[in-house]
Amino acid sequence: MAARFVGEKRWRGFEQRQQPPRSTLIALVLASATLMVLDQQTGDSSPLEPVRSVVGEAFAPVEAVTSTAVRPFTAVPTWFRSKSDLRREISDLEAENASLRATVATSAFDANTLAEFESLTAAASDLGRALVPARVIGHGAAQSFSRTVTIDAGSSAGLAPDMTVVNSDGLVGRVLRVTPNTATVLLILDPESVVGGRIGESMEVGFLKGHGILGREGRLDLELLDQKLVPAKGDTVVTWGSDGAGPYVPGIPVGQVSDVFASVREQSHRAVIVPFVNFSALDVVGVVVAADTTSDRALVRADGKIG
């Protein structure tokens, strides 16, 4: 018991020797406060500036090493966030590039369609007739041995069989049959198509027949009623008829004479006509209708206005 008392007494004495006197602590606190006030008030001319510089130079390498060692770990969240942002930016740029490519790819098509619609208004004005605008959405099968196209306007737009179909270049054909929203058009190049035409300044009448060939080789044959008449190369052929009889209204350009062949046996001449319309590239067409036609779409009026 006595030994335990002696040990505790020695330990308390050791603790008392380890703790600084209270007066020393008070002095250190006052000195620190004095230095802080002095350093703040004197600014760059502070007497502590040399000490601060020495400490900074001493610990700068340690701070640099520590920062280099810790940076990979602290930068991990930022790296992942930056990579995610980069992927999102790349995705946005790819989508924008795809949109631009699509715009470039279709710009020529859109410009051509707009030009054809504008030309159709000019054609309506030149012909002095109202037109229902439509677009070609299909071609007849080659196996059917007929030359037809399907357009995106039908009875709801005021169309009916035996109406004249034109485009900005000239005569296209006539309406064969209609549905509420579409119509089938027989092209003048079809072998079953027969169009009455007048030629050149003579205004002589004949009949135009097709061969069923589209493209650059597509031609029409013109047989004049006056078989002794010799057509001239370069003469223009237009339609003849009447508004009431149909199916073709008069005065529509058809084509131009390219060659003339004589038949010795029949003592007649046959003229080859190159059509004005490019049938292998048909897009926008107009169907001739009465000015008071009720239609589900805006008509191109005879004065070239749309309404």
C-alpha positions as CSV (number, residue, x, y, z in Angstrom):
1,M,0.0,0.0,0.0
2,A,2.8,2.3,0.9
3,A,4.6,1.4,-2.4
4,R,1.5,2.3,-4.4
5,F,1.3,5.7,-2.7
6,V,4.9,6.4,-3.4
7,G,4.4,5.5,-7.1
8,E,1.4,7.7,-7.5
9,K,3.2,10.6,-5.9
10,R,6.1,10.2,-8.3
11,W,3.8,10.1,-11.4
12,R,2.0,13.3,-10.3
13,G,5.4,15.0,-9.8
14,F,6.4,13.8,-13.3
15,E,3.2,15.3,-14.8
16,Q,3.8,18.6,-13.0
17,R,7.3,18.7,-14.4
18,Q,6.0,18.1,-18.0
19,Q,3.4,20.9,-17.9
20,P,4.7,24.4,-18.5
21,P,4.0,27.0,-15.8
22,R,0.8,29.0,-16.3
23,S,2.8,32.2,-16.5
24,T,4.8,30.8,-19.4
25,L,1.6,30.0,-21.3
26,I,0.1,33.4,-20.7
27,A,3.3,35.0,-22.0
28,L,3.3,33.0,-25.2
29,V,-0.3,33.8,-25.9
30,L,0.3,37.5,-25.4
31,A,3.4,37.4,-27.6
32,S,1.5,35.6,-30.4
33,A,-1.3,38.1,-30.2
34,T,1.2,41.0,-30.3
35,L,3.0,39.5,-33.4
36,M,-0.3,39.0,-35.2
37,V,-1.4,42.6,-34.6
38,L,2.0,43.9,-35.6
39,D,2.1,41.8,-38.7
40,Q,-1.4,42.9,-39.8
41,Q,-0.8,46.6,-39.3
42,T,2.7,46.7,-40.9
43,G,1.8,44.8,-44.1
44,D,4.7,44.1,-46.4
45,S,7.1,45.8,-44.0
46,S,6.2,43.3,-41.3
47,P,9.2,42.1,-39.2
48,L,7.9,38.6,-39.7
49,E,8.2,38.7,-43.5
50,P,11.8,37.3,-43.5
51,V,10.7,34.5,-41.3
52,R,7.7,33.8,-43.4
53,S,9.9,33.7,-46.5
54,V,12.3,31.3,-44.9
55,V,9.5,28.9,-43.8
56,G,7.9,29.1,-47.3
57,E,11.1,28.2,-49.0
58,A,11.7,25.4,-46.6
59,F,8.3,23.8,-46.9
60,A,7.7,24.6,-50.6
61,P,9.3,21.3,-51.9
62,V,7.3,19.3,-49.4
63,E,4.1,21.0,-50.5
64,A,5.0,20.3,-54.2
65,V,5.6,16.6,-53.6
66,T,2.5,16.3,-51.5
67,S,0.4,18.0,-54.2
68,T,1.8,15.8,-57.0
69,A,1.1,12.7,-55.0
70,V,-2.4,13.7,-54.0
71,R,-3.5,15.3,-57.4
72,P,-4.3,11.9,-59.2
73,F,-6.8,11.1,-56.4
74,T,-8.4,14.5,-56.1
75,A,-8.7,14.8,-59.9
76,V,-10.5,11.5,-60.4
77,P,-14.0,12.9,-60.0
78,T,-13.2,15.8,-62.3
79,W,-11.7,13.5,-64.9
80,F,-14.8,11.4,-65.0
81,R,-17.0,14.5,-65.2
82,S,-14.9,15.9,-68.0
83,K,-14.9,12.7,-69.9
84,S,-18.7,12.5,-69.6
85,D,-19.0,16.1,-70.9
86,L,-16.7,15.3,-73.7
87,R,-18.8,12.3,-74.8
88,R,-21.9,14.4,-74.6
89,E,-20.3,17.1,-76.8
90,I,-19.1,14.5,-79.3
91,S,-22.6,13.0,-79.5
92,D,-24.1,16.5,-80.0
93,L,-21.6,17.3,-82.7
94,E,-22.3,13.9,-84.5
95,A,-26.0,14.6,-84.4
96,E,-25.4,18.1,-85.8
97,N,-23.1,16.8,-88.5
98,A,-25.7,14.2,-89.5
99,S,-28.4,16.9,-89.7
100,L,-26.1,19.2,-91.8
101,R,-25.3,16.3,-94.1
102,A,-29.0,15.5,-94.5
103,T,-29.7,19.2,-95.2
104,V,-26.9,19.4,-97.8
105,A,-28.1,16.1,-99.4
106,T,-31.7,17.3,-99.8
107,S,-31.1,21.0,-100.5
108,A,-30.8,20.5,-104.2
109,F,-34.0,18.4,-104.2
110,D,-35.9,21.0,-102.2
111,A,-34.6,23.8,-104.4
112,N,-35.7,21.9,-107.6
113,T,-39.1,21.2,-106.2
114,L,-39.6,24.9,-105.2
115,A,-38.5,25.9,-108.7
116,E,-41.0,23.6,-110.3
117,F,-43.8,24.9,-108.2
118,E,-42.9,28.4,-109.1
119,S,-42.7,27.4,-112.8
120,L,-46.1,25.9,-112.5
121,T,-47.6,29.2,-111.5
122,A,-46.0,30.7,-114.6
123,A,-47.5,27.9,-116.7
124,A,-51.0,28.6,-115.3
125,S,-50.6,32.2,-116.2
126,D,-49.4,31.4,-119.7
127,L,-52.2,29.0,-120.4
128,G,-54.8,31.2,-118.7
129,R,-56.1,28.2,-116.8
130,A,-56.4,27.0,-113.1
131,L,-54.3,24.1,-112.1
132,V,-54.4,21.6,-109.2
133,P,-50.8,21.1,-108.1
134,A,-49.6,17.5,-107.5
135,R,-46.5,15.4,-107.2
136,V,-45.6,12.2,-108.9
137,I,-45.4,9.5,-106.3
138,G,-45.2,6.3,-108.4
139,H,-44.6,4.9,-111.9
140,G,-46.6,2.1,-113.5
141,A,-44.9,-1.3,-113.7
142,A,-42.9,-1.9,-116.8
143,Q,-44.4,-5.4,-117.1
144,S,-47.8,-3.8,-117.8
145,F,-46.5,-2.3,-121.1
146,S,-48.2,1.0,-120.3
147,R,-46.7,4.3,-119.4
148,T,-48.5,5.7,-116.4
149,V,-47.7,7.6,-113.2
150,T,-49.5,8.1,-109.9
151,I,-50.0,11.6,-108.5
152,D,-50.9,12.5,-104.9
153,A,-54.2,14.3,-105.8
154,G,-57.6,12.7,-106.4
155,S,-61.3,13.4,-106.3
156,S,-61.0,15.3,-103.0
157,A,-58.8,17.8,-104.9
158,G,-61.4,18.1,-107.7
159,L,-59.9,15.7,-110.2
160,A,-61.8,13.5,-112.5
161,P,-61.0,11.2,-115.5
162,D,-60.0,12.8,-118.8
163,M,-58.5,15.9,-117.3
164,T,-55.4,17.4,-118.9
165,V,-52.1,17.1,-117.0
166,V,-49.2,19.4,-117.6
167,N,-46.0,20.6,-116.0
168,S,-43.9,23.7,-116.5
169,D,-42.5,22.4,-119.8
170,G,-45.7,21.2,-121.6
171,L,-48.2,18.4,-122.0
172,V,-47.7,15.4,-119.7
173,G,-50.9,13.3,-120.3
174,R,-54.4,12.8,-119.1
175,V,-56.1,11.4,-116.0
176,L,-57.3,7.8,-116.4
177,R,-58.9,7.1,-113.0
178,V,-59.0,8.6,-109.6
179,T,-59.4,7.7,-105.9
180,P,-60.1,10.2,-103.2
181,N,-56.4,11.0,-102.7
182,T,-54.6,9.8,-105.8
183,A,-55.0,9.7,-109.6
184,T,-53.5,7.6,-112.4
185,V,-52.1,9.6,-115.4
186,L,-51.6,8.1,-118.8
187,L,-48.5,9.7,-120.4
188,I,-48.6,10.9,-124.0
189,L,-45.6,8.5,-124.6
190,D,-47.8,5.5,-124.1
191,P,-48.6,3.5,-127.3
192,E,-52.3,3.7,-126.5
193,S,-52.2,7.5,-126.2
194,V,-53.5,9.6,-129.1
195,V,-53.2,13.4,-128.9
196,G,-54.5,15.9,-131.5
197,G,-52.0,18.5,-132.4
198,R,-51.4,21.5,-134.6
199,I,-48.0,22.2,-136.2
200,G,-46.1,25.3,-136.8
201,E,-47.5,28.5,-138.3
202,S,-49.6,26.5,-140.8
203,M,-51.8,25.3,-137.9
204,E,-52.3,22.0,-139.8
205,V,-53.9,19.3,-137.7
206,G,-52.6,15.8,-137.1
207,F,-52.4,13.0,-134.5
208,L,-49.6,12.3,-132.1
209,K,-48.8,8.7,-131.0
210,G,-46.2,7.5,-128.5
211,H,-43.8,4.5,-128.6
212,G,-43.7,3.8,-124.8
213,I,-40.1,4.8,-124.5
214,L,-39.1,7.2,-121.6
215,G,-36.0,9.2,-121.2
216,R,-33.9,10.9,-123.9
217,E,-35.0,8.4,-126.5
218,G,-38.7,9.0,-126.0
219,R,-40.4,10.2,-129.2
220,L,-43.8,10.9,-130.7
221,D,-45.0,10.4,-134.2
222,L,-47.1,13.0,-135.9
223,E,-49.3,12.1,-138.8
224,L,-51.0,15.1,-140.5
225,L,-54.5,14.9,-142.0
226,D,-53.1,16.6,-145.1
227,Q,-50.7,13.9,-146.1
228,K,-49.1,16.0,-148.8
229,L,-48.0,18.6,-146.3
230,V,-44.2,18.4,-145.4
231,P,-43.5,19.5,-141.8
232,A,-40.4,21.6,-141.2
233,K,-37.7,20.7,-138.7
234,G,-38.0,22.9,-135.7
235,D,-41.7,23.5,-136.0
236,T,-43.5,23.5,-132.6
237,V,-46.5,21.3,-132.0
238,V,-49.4,22.3,-129.6
239,T,-52.6,20.5,-128.7
240,W,-55.9,21.1,-130.4
241,G,-59.4,20.5,-129.2
242,S,-62.0,22.2,-127.1
243,D,-62.6,22.7,-123.4
244,G,-65.9,20.8,-123.5
245,A,-64.8,17.8,-125.6
246,G,-61.5,16.9,-123.8
247,P,-59.5,15.1,-122.8
248,Y,-56.9,17.7,-123.9
249,V,-57.4,21.4,-123.8
250,P,-56.0,23.4,-126.8
251,G,-52.9,25.4,-127.0
252,I,-50.6,23.3,-124.7
253,P,-47.0,22.9,-126.0
254,V,-46.2,19.3,-126.8
255,G,-42.8,19.2,-128.6
256,Q,-40.7,20.1,-131.6
257,V,-40.2,18.4,-135.0
258,S,-36.8,16.8,-135.2
259,D,-37.0,14.6,-138.3
260,V,-39.4,14.1,-141.3
261,F,-39.8,10.8,-143.2
262,A,-41.5,10.3,-146.5
263,S,-43.6,7.3,-147.4
264,V,-43.4,6.7,-151.2
265,R,-46.1,4.0,-151.2
266,E,-48.6,6.1,-149.1
267,Q,-47.4,9.4,-150.6
268,S,-47.4,10.9,-147.1
269,H,-44.9,12.3,-144.5
270,R,-44.3,11.3,-140.9
271,A,-42.8,13.8,-138.5
272,V,-40.8,12.7,-135.4
273,I,-41.6,14.9,-132.4
274,V,-39.2,15.4,-129.4
275,P,-41.5,16.2,-126.4
276,F,-40.7,19.2,-124.3
277,V,-41.3,17.3,-121.0
278,N,-38.6,15.1,-119.5
279,F,-40.8,12.1,-118.6
280,S,-38.0,10.2,-116.8
281,A,-37.7,13.1,-114.2
282,L,-41.3,14.0,-113.6
283,D,-42.0,15.5,-110.2
284,V,-44.4,18.4,-109.9
285,V,-47.4,18.5,-112.3
286,G,-50.6,20.4,-112.6
287,V,-54.1,19.2,-113.5
288,V,-56.2,21.6,-115.5
289,V,-59.5,22.3,-113.8
290,A,-62.3,24.8,-113.9
291,A,-61.7,28.1,-112.0
292,D,-64.6,27.4,-109.6
293,T,-63.4,23.8,-108.7
294,T,-63.8,22.8,-105.1
295,S,-60.5,21.4,-103.9
296,D,-58.9,20.2,-100.7
297,R,-55.8,22.1,-101.7
298,A,-54.9,25.6,-102.9
299,L,-55.3,26.0,-106.7
300,V,-52.8,27.8,-108.9
301,R,-55.0,30.4,-110.6
302,A,-55.0,31.5,-114.2
303,D,-53.3,34.7,-113.1
304,G,-50.5,32.8,-111.5
305,K,-51.7,33.4,-107.9
306,I,-52.3,30.6,-105.4
307,G,-55.5,30.4,-103.5
